[in-house]
Amino acid sequence: MRNTSRNFYLIPYVLWIILFVVTPLFLVLYYSFFDIEGHFTLDNYKKFFTTVYLGMTLSSFWYAFLITLFTLIIAYPTAYLLTKTKHKQLWLLLIILPSWINLLLKAYAFLGIFGTYRAANSFLKMIGIGSKQLLFTDFSFIFVSVYIFLPFMILPIFNALNELNPSLVDAAHDLGGSSWTTFRRVIFPLTLDGVKSGCQVVFIPSLSLFMLTRLIAGNRVITLGTAIEQHFLVTQDWGMGSTIAVFLIIAMVIIMIVTGKKVVSKVL
Amino acid sequence: MKQLSRAFAAVLLVSFLLLYVVFKLNSAQGYTNGNTLIIYNWGDYIDAKLIDRFEKETGIKVIYETFDSNEAMMTKIEQGGTAYDIAVPSEYAIQKMNEENLLLPIDHSKIPNLKYIDPRFLDLPFDPGNKYSIPYFWGTVGILYNKDILGDKKITKWNDLWDPDFKNEILLIDGAREVMGMGLNSLHYSLNDTNKSHLLEAKEKLDKLTPNIKAIVGDEIRMLMENDEAAIGVVWSGTAAELMWEKDNLEYVVPEEGSNLWFDNMVIPKTAKNIEAAHKFINFMLDPKIAAQNTEYVGYSTPNKEALKYMDKEIVNDKRFYPDEEMTARLEVYENLGKKMLAYYNELFLQFKIHKK
């Protein structure tokens, strides 16, 4: 009786997984074998390995890498300082708050801030640097992406730091470790899992960013996500769009394996 | 087990209750079956006051939704699951939708106001006899530029854009046919060219324009031009008209080499539930005074001859927005090139976007 009722509880979950996770994945794979006129073909895969799409893949990875790197550089010290503050939860809430606002809204706000005659440039002028083109540059794209992803990186690192037993740090100090050595040999290795999961939640979505590439980068940055959107909505070449999606999925699986060794080996 | 079935029953009960409330709310507001009209239009493409007026005059409740590209609209209607009574596609999309049997014929006897439409805009190749579509607006693609920033420089043709002085000053609209068309036109080829070597040539020519391009954007182009973010923008005529009313230092030209002439027509998609109301709405929008009011709000050119009488003479006589027949002769209408050719256009457009400065 117990067992059957437990299985019974599983039904909604299994159905959900089959309908909304497994089936779409197979559909993506299935569509990737058809050309625009609905004939079975492998041309989409051949096309993917041309300079156009490989170049796009490389540049997507490069931008995703930069975004993840800068997010990490900013997020780690922030998370560290957060654990030292008095009202941790309040500060954390304030940092997470912006992520409740719709992404598009934030992107439009930056469109205003970075404009030639707007706030950011007035500030640059005031401090004597002079007006610069900010909008539609690599800088603005990475800046806005980092801003958007920051809370997702801070959270896991904060949790890892928060769970860290302070007596370990004290012990390191007592044994003569300098602050830097303590950080390098004790704190960082113990929070590595937080860093890894933070990198995952930032790197993977930044591979397929697409609205920001138009709004903030003015289509001067093309990611795999942009190409997929184009193929599905404009060209209606679902085959090619799916093919790119297949490679994106493969890339994500590889990243998961690289960054999440423990989880995977447990499953296997 | 018992608990679970009780939970299930509770969920079902709550769902039905909510459904009932929704139904009651809707009917209280007049949203009953057969009394609603669902309109699917481009963003910011109607004077919202006219919808209120239509609701008041006919007692029909309007549900209004918007799209931002013909392709997105067609995909949604093709997929089904929608019940749009009116949609406003452009000419090549009408042709395509008709080929795919997505449109219902329009009963002209129910649209007496059709007589106000300029015959120039009726019976066009994409819909002979206007069996499936009724003109809503028309316009061109051209160059909007800021006289203050450019100084003595004047722009009259596409090829002027390649001037090295315009480094980082051009905004383009994010449309494959518009941008590729600009490349083709600058080489004096047709907008509907399907010769692959011509298309490649156009793409290479566009690549040379990249140092001058600041960004390739969507509807934000309006806001960006308004804030003087760039000196030059390749835009649709309505965007230009609207901006020029606000800013005196902007000028719009339809390039000498030729450009695109487009039509947006109202159609009744196959998914329509309230065909009667759809006809009523089309007829309502064709009323000269209403068309005039709508035109003054939207900024595009109206095909309604009678409406011109109720509009500002300055606008009506402006050849930039109401080009005469001599000028329209060098403009071209997009033809439906077929999925494969469209895919090729998009492929080249994507390559052009990736091309680094």
HADDOCK unambig.tbl for C-alpha pairs under 7 A between the chains (distance, minus, plus):
assign (segid A and resid 5 and name CA) (segid B and resid 1 and name CA) 6.48 0.50 0.50
assign (segid A and resid 36 and name CA) (segid B and resid 340 and name CA) 6.80 0.50 0.50
assign (segid A and resid 52 and name CA) (segid B and resid 351 and name CA) 6.76 0.50 0.50
assign (segid A and resid 115 and name CA) (segid B and resid 229 and name CA) 6.74 0.50 0.50
assign (segid A and resid 116 and name CA) (segid B and resid 229 and name CA) 6.02 0.50 0.50
assign (segid A and resid 136 and name CA) (segid B and resid 214 and name CA) 6.96 0.50 0.50
assign (segid A and resid 136 and name CA) (segid B and resid 215 and name CA) 6.32 0.50 0.50
assign (segid A and resid 214 and name CA) (segid B and resid 217 and name CA) 5.97 0.50 0.50
assign (segid A and resid 215 and name CA) (segid B and resid 217 and name CA) 6.84 0.50 0.50
assign (segid A and resid 218 and name CA) (segid B and resid 215 and name CA) 4.24 0.50 0.50
assign (segid A and resid 218 and name CA) (segid B and resid 216 and name CA) 5.02 0.50 0.50
assign (segid A and resid 218 and name CA) (segid B and resid 217 and name CA) 5.60 0.50 0.50
assign (segid A and resid 219 and name CA) (segid B and resid 215 and name CA) 6.29 0.50 0.50
assign (segid A and resid 219 and name CA) (segid B and resid 216 and name CA) 5.42 0.50 0.50
assign (segid A and resid 219 and name CA) (segid B and resid 217 and name CA) 6.96 0.50 0.50
assign (segid A and resid 219 and name CA) (segid B and resid 353 and name CA) 6.62 0.50 0.50
assign (segid A and resid 220 and name CA) (segid B and resid 215 and name CA) 6.58 0.50 0.50
assign (segid A and resid 220 and name CA) (segid B and resid 353 and name CA) 6.54 0.50 0.50
assign (segid A and resid 222 and name CA) (segid B and resid 354 and name CA) 6.32 0.50 0.50
assign (segid A and resid 233 and name CA) (segid B and resid 71 and name CA) 6.16 0.50 0.50
assign (segid A and resid 233 and name CA) (segid B and resid 72 and name CA) 5.54 0.50 0.50
assign (segid A and resid 234 and name CA) (segid B and resid 71 and name CA) 5.35 0.50 0.50
assign (segid A and resid 234 and name CA) (segid B and resid 72 and name CA) 6.88 0.50 0.50
assign (segid A and resid 235 and name CA) (segid B and resid 342 and name CA) 6.48 0.50 0.50
assign (segid A and resid 235 and name CA) (segid B and resid 343 and name CA) 5.18 0.50 0.50
assign (segid A and resid 235 and name CA) (segid B and resid 346 and name CA) 6.41 0.50 0.50
assign (segid A and resid 237 and name CA) (segid B and resid 343 and name CA) 6.93 0.50 0.50
